Amino acid sequence: MNLTFLSKTDKELNSMRDWHNSIGKQVRQEIKRRNLCSYSDGTLHRISKATVETESRVGTVTIVGAK
């Protein structure tokens, strides 16, 4: 196991994953290892939560069946 990839960020590893040599293979193995143990340093995927505000229906009158 090459310990040099442990200090790399997810973003750096992602940029090296397409290399077609032994370093690229080790990078892909490190990415797979990180995914299996659910490790992420947060540099690659940003998680954002979207909030949707709805208008309050308290105090409104709805007439059903009116013509």
C-alpha positions as CSV (number, residue, x, y, z in Angstrom):
1,M,0.0,0.0,0.0
2,N,1.3,3.4,-1.0
3,L,0.8,5.9,1.9
4,T,1.3,9.0,-0.3
5,F,-2.3,8.9,-1.4
6,L,-3.6,9.1,2.2
7,S,-2.6,12.8,2.4
8,K,-4.3,13.7,-0.9
9,T,-7.7,15.3,-0.9
10,D,-10.7,13.8,-2.7
11,K,-10.4,16.5,-5.4
12,E,-6.7,15.8,-6.1
13,L,-7.5,12.0,-6.3
14,N,-10.4,12.6,-8.7
15,S,-8.2,14.6,-11.0
16,M,-5.6,11.7,-11.1
17,R,-8.1,8.8,-11.5
18,D,-8.0,8.8,-15.3
19,W,-4.2,8.2,-15.5
20,H,-3.4,5.0,-17.4
21,N,-0.4,3.9,-15.4
22,S,0.3,2.3,-12.0
23,I,-0.2,5.6,-10.2
24,G,-3.7,5.8,-11.7
25,K,-4.5,2.3,-10.5
26,Q,-3.4,3.1,-7.0
27,V,-5.5,6.3,-7.0
28,R,-8.5,4.3,-8.1
29,Q,-7.9,1.8,-5.3
30,E,-7.6,4.6,-2.8
31,I,-10.9,6.1,-4.0
32,K,-12.6,2.7,-3.7
33,R,-11.2,2.3,-0.2
34,R,-12.5,5.7,0.9
35,N,-15.9,4.9,-0.5
36,L,-16.1,1.6,1.3
37,C,-15.3,3.1,4.6
38,S,-17.5,6.2,3.9
39,Y,-14.7,8.7,4.2
40,S,-14.9,12.0,2.6
41,D,-12.9,15.2,3.3
42,G,-15.6,17.3,1.6
43,T,-13.5,18.8,-1.2
44,L,-15.2,16.9,-4.0
45,H,-18.9,16.8,-3.2
46,R,-20.6,19.7,-1.6
47,I,-23.8,18.8,0.2
48,S,-26.4,21.6,0.1
49,K,-29.9,21.4,1.5
50,A,-32.6,23.1,-0.4
51,T,-35.5,24.5,1.5
52,V,-38.9,25.2,0.0
53,E,-41.1,27.8,1.6
54,T,-44.8,27.3,1.2
55,E,-47.4,29.9,1.8
56,S,-49.3,29.4,5.0
57,R,-52.9,28.2,4.6
58,V,-53.9,29.2,8.2
59,G,-56.9,31.6,8.1
60,T,-57.8,31.1,4.4
61,V,-61.3,30.1,3.5
62,T,-61.8,27.5,0.7
63,I,-65.3,27.1,-0.7
64,V,-65.9,23.7,-2.3
65,G,-68.6,23.2,-4.9
66,A,-69.4,26.8,-5.5
67,K,-70.4,27.9,-9.0
